[in-house]
Amino acid sequence: MKLSAMGEDAVVAALTRALPCGRNVRIGAGDDCAVIGGLRDTWWRLLKTDAVVEGVHFFRDEKPERVGWKALCRAISDIAAMGGSPEHALITLAVHPKTKLAWMRGLYAGLRKAARRFGVSIVGGETSRSPGPAFISVALTGRVERTRCVTRSCGRVGDAIYVTGRLGGSLSGKHLDFIPRLAEARWLVEHLKVRAMMDVSDGLAADLPRLARASKCSYTLDKKRIPLTRGCTTEQALADGEDFELLFAIAPRDCAKLETAWKKKFPKLPLSRIGALIRNSSSVILHSKHGHDHFA
């Protein structure tokens, strides 16, 4: 069977179903990060890799500084989605031999800028030759308190679903300049019981079903409440992808506390209640595009 007939989620599930995991693996493949640690450890280790590929995630005529920024910030966004803090990064870079050194320097300028902004140490990596498109792969470690680690899978029926920021617009260049919601995620896990969380990387139409499915729930979605980037349609907000906003679920009793405190702490960043987790149902459909799928 060809990958295009399966879709990305099915491909990943087929490849990762029987991977070996040791006793200290709290979470393996299938969430925003892998989580490593003992059941009584105060801190757990977070592990993440992410790649950006020329022609898929960026085009060669983009400023290399923006590409470097995006490459590291994508992985930082996944650390944030687990409630953690990033620590150390390894950068693997493969380019065509005719690539100019100035492009490489610009790329690393963007990587350094992101690293300084979010407290990441770039400690090594690998360079290699590519016969075609360039790609940059980032391996990132982080850590999170055991009691504050958030996964996609602990949402409960009745939980309210929220999203930060505004959605849509990645195709106009927003995806190269986004700010990972690291500070916001840490604030959330420090002040509230966040039941489930992930970052919106493939579009709300793809990622909301993933969060609900991981929590063994279905969901409702009020499209009128989806926060739109200026100039974007609801369909674009659902399907463009690469928003890198936080999508999370909390108990209804905490909604008023969350909304009041959020306005004081992050007055310039919208927070929108867009739906709820409900009992499993096969009838819930977004009636839209399905978000980004690498193999579709």
C-alpha positions in Angstrom: 0.0 0.0 0.0 1.3 3.5 -0.9 1.8 6.1 1.8 -0.6 8.4 0.0 -3.4 5.9 0.5 -2.8 5.7 4.2 -2.2 9.2 5.5 0.4 10.4 7.9 -1.2 9.3 11.1 -1.7 5.7 9.9 1.9 5.5 8.6 3.3 6.7 11.9 1.1 4.2 13.8 2.2 1.3 11.6 5.9 2.2 12.1 5.9 2.8 15.8 3.5 0.1 17.1 6.1 -2.4 18.1 9.1 -0.1 19.1 11.0 -1.3 22.2 10.7 0.9 25.3 12.5 0.6 28.6 10.9 0.8 32.0 11.7 4.5 32.4 9.9 5.5 29.2 6.8 7.3 30.5 5.6 8.3 27.0 7.0 7.0 23.7 6.0 7.8 20.1 2.6 9.5 19.6 2.7 12.7 21.7 4.4 16.0 21.2 7.6 14.7 23.0 8.9 11.5 24.4 9.0 11.5 28.2 11.7 9.7 30.2 11.9 9.3 34.0 11.1 7.3 37.0 7.7 7.1 38.6 8.9 9.1 41.7 11.4 11.4 40.0 10.8 15.1 40.6 11.8 16.0 37.0 11.2 14.1 33.8 13.3 14.4 30.6 11.6 15.5 27.4 13.0 14.4 24.0 12.0 15.9 20.6 13.2 15.8 17.0 11.8 18.0 14.2 12.9 18.7 10.6 12.3 21.4 8.0 12.8 20.5 4.4 13.3 22.8 1.5 10.3 22.9 -0.8 8.1 21.5 2.0 8.6 23.8 5.0 10.5 26.7 3.3 11.6 27.9 -0.1 15.2 28.8 -1.0 14.4 32.4 -1.6 13.3 32.9 2.0 15.8 34.6 4.2 18.0 31.9 5.9 17.7 33.6 9.3 14.0 33.0 9.2 14.5 29.4 8.3 16.9 28.9 11.2 14.5 30.5 13.6 11.6 28.3 12.4 13.7 25.1 12.6 14.5 25.5 16.3 11.2 27.1 17.3 9.2 24.2 15.9 10.9 21.8 18.4 10.6 24.4 21.2 6.9 24.6 20.6 6.6 20.8 21.2 8.5 21.1 24.5 6.0 23.9 25.5 3.1 21.7 24.6 4.2 19.2 27.3 4.5 22.0 29.9 8.3 21.9 29.9 11.3 24.0 29.4 13.9 23.4 26.5 17.5 22.8 27.3 20.0 21.4 24.7 19.8 21.1 20.9 21.7 19.2 18.3 21.5 20.4 14.7 21.8 18.1 11.7 22.1 19.9 8.3 22.3 18.5 4.8 22.8 20.8 1.8 23.9 20.6 -1.8 27.7 21.2 -2.2 27.0 24.3 -4.3 25.1 26.0 -1.4 26.8 29.3 -0.5 28.5 29.7 2.9 26.5 33.0 3.4 23.3 31.0 3.3 24.6 28.6 6.0 25.8 31.5 8.2 22.4 33.2 7.9 20.7 29.9 8.9 22.8 29.7 12.0 22.2 33.3 12.8 18.5 32.4 13.0 19.2 29.3 15.1 21.3 31.4 17.5 18.6 34.1 17.8 16.0 31.5 18.8 18.4 29.7 21.2 19.2 32.9 23.0 15.5 34.0 23.2 14.4 30.7 24.7 17.3 29.6 26.8 18.5 26.8 24.6 22.2 25.6 24.4 23.2 24.4 20.9 25.8 21.8 21.7 26.6 20.1 18.4 25.2 18.2 15.5 26.1 16.9 12.1 26.6 18.3 8.5 26.1 16.2 5.4 25.7 16.4 1.7 22.3 16.4 0.0 21.9 15.7 -3.7 18.9 18.0 -3.8 16.8 20.0 -1.2 18.3 21.2 2.0 17.0 19.9 5.3 17.6 20.9 8.9 16.8 18.4 11.7 16.8 19.6 15.3 17.1 17.2 18.2 16.0 19.0 21.4 16.0 18.0 25.1 13.9 19.6 27.8 12.6 18.9 31.3 9.3 19.2 33.1 8.2 18.5 36.7 6.6 15.1 37.0 3.5 16.7 38.5 3.2 19.3 35.7 3.8 17.1 32.6 0.8 17.4 30.2 0.0 14.9 27.5 -2.7 14.7 24.8 -4.4 11.7 26.4 -5.8 12.9 29.8 -8.7 15.0 28.6 -12.2 14.0 30.0 -15.7 14.2 28.8 -17.0 17.7 29.5 -13.7 19.5 29.4 -13.6 22.9 27.7 -11.3 23.3 24.7 -9.2 26.4 24.3 -6.7 27.7 21.8 -4.3 30.6 22.1 -3.6 33.3 19.5 -5.1 33.4 16.0 -5.2 30.7 13.4 -4.6 30.7 9.7 -2.1 32.6 7.5 0.9 30.3 7.4 0.9 30.4 3.6 1.5 34.2 3.7 4.8 33.7 5.7 3.5 33.6 9.3 5.1 30.2 9.7 8.6 31.6 9.6 8.2 34.2 12.3 5.9 32.6 14.9 6.7 32.8 18.6 6.4 29.4 20.4 4.1 29.7 23.4 6.7 28.6 25.9 6.0 31.2 28.6 2.2 30.8 28.2 2.4 27.0 28.6 4.6 27.2 31.7 2.2 29.7 33.2 -0.7 27.4 32.5 0.8 24.3 34.1 1.9 26.4 37.1 -1.5 27.9 37.8 -4.1 25.4 36.5 -4.7 21.7 36.1 -4.4 21.4 32.3 -5.9 18.0 31.4 -4.6 17.7 27.8 -2.5 19.9 25.5 -0.7 20.0 22.2 0.5 22.6 19.7 -1.4 23.3 16.5 1.2 22.4 13.8 -0.9 20.6 11.2 -4.0 22.8 11.5 -6.9 22.7 13.9 -8.8 20.3 11.6 -6.0 17.7 12.0 -4.9 18.4 15.6 -8.2 18.8 17.4 -9.3 15.2 16.4 -5.9 13.9 17.5 -6.2 15.4 20.9 -9.7 14.1 21.3 -8.8 10.7 20.0 -5.8 10.4 22.3 -8.1 11.2 25.2 -10.6 8.6 24.0 -13.2 11.3 23.5 -15.0 13.0 20.6 -15.5 16.8 20.5 -17.7 19.7 19.6 -16.4 22.8 17.8 -18.0 26.2 17.5 -16.6 27.5 14.3 -17.8 31.0 15.1 -15.4 31.1 18.0 -12.3 30.1 16.1 -9.9 33.1 16.3 -8.9 34.1 12.8 -5.7 35.8 11.7 -6.6 39.0 9.9 -7.6 38.3 6.3 -8.1 34.6 6.8 -11.2 32.5 6.4 -12.5 29.9 8.8 -11.4 27.2 6.3 -7.8 28.6 6.3 -7.8 28.7 10.1 -8.8 25.0 10.1 -6.5 23.7 7.5 -3.5 26.0 6.8 -1.4 24.5 9.6 1.9 25.7 11.2 0.1 28.1 13.6 2.1 26.7 16.6 -0.5 27.9 19.1 -1.5 25.9 22.1 -4.6 23.7 22.0 -5.7 22.5 25.4 -8.5 21.1 27.6 -9.4 22.0 31.2 -12.3 21.3 33.5 -15.3 23.6 33.1 -15.1 24.7 36.7 -11.7 26.3 35.9 -12.8 28.3 32.9 -13.7 31.5 34.7 -10.5 31.5 36.7 -8.5 30.9 33.5 -10.1 33.6 31.5 -9.8 36.3 34.2 -6.2 35.5 35.0 -5.2 35.2 31.3 -6.4 38.7 30.5 -4.2 40.1 33.3 -1.1 38.0 32.4 -1.3 38.0 28.6 -3.5 41.0 27.6 -2.2 41.1 24.1 -2.7 37.4 23.3 -6.2 36.2 22.6 -7.5 33.1 24.3 -10.6 31.5 22.8 -12.9 28.8 24.1 -13.8 26.9 20.9 -15.5 23.7 22.0 -15.6 20.8 24.4 -14.7 17.1 24.7 -17.7 14.8 24.6 -18.4 11.1 24.6 -17.1 9.1 21.7 -19.2 9.6 18.6 -18.7 8.8 15.0 -20.9 11.6 13.9 -18.6 14.5 14.6 -17.1 15.9 11.4 -15.4 19.2 10.8 -16.9 19.6 7.4 -13.7 21.1 6.1 -10.3 20.3 4.8 -8.4 17.9 7.0 -5.3 20.0 7.8 -1.8 19.3 6.6 -0.8 15.7 5.9 2.7 15.0 4.6 1.5 11.9 2.7 -1.9 13.0 1.4 
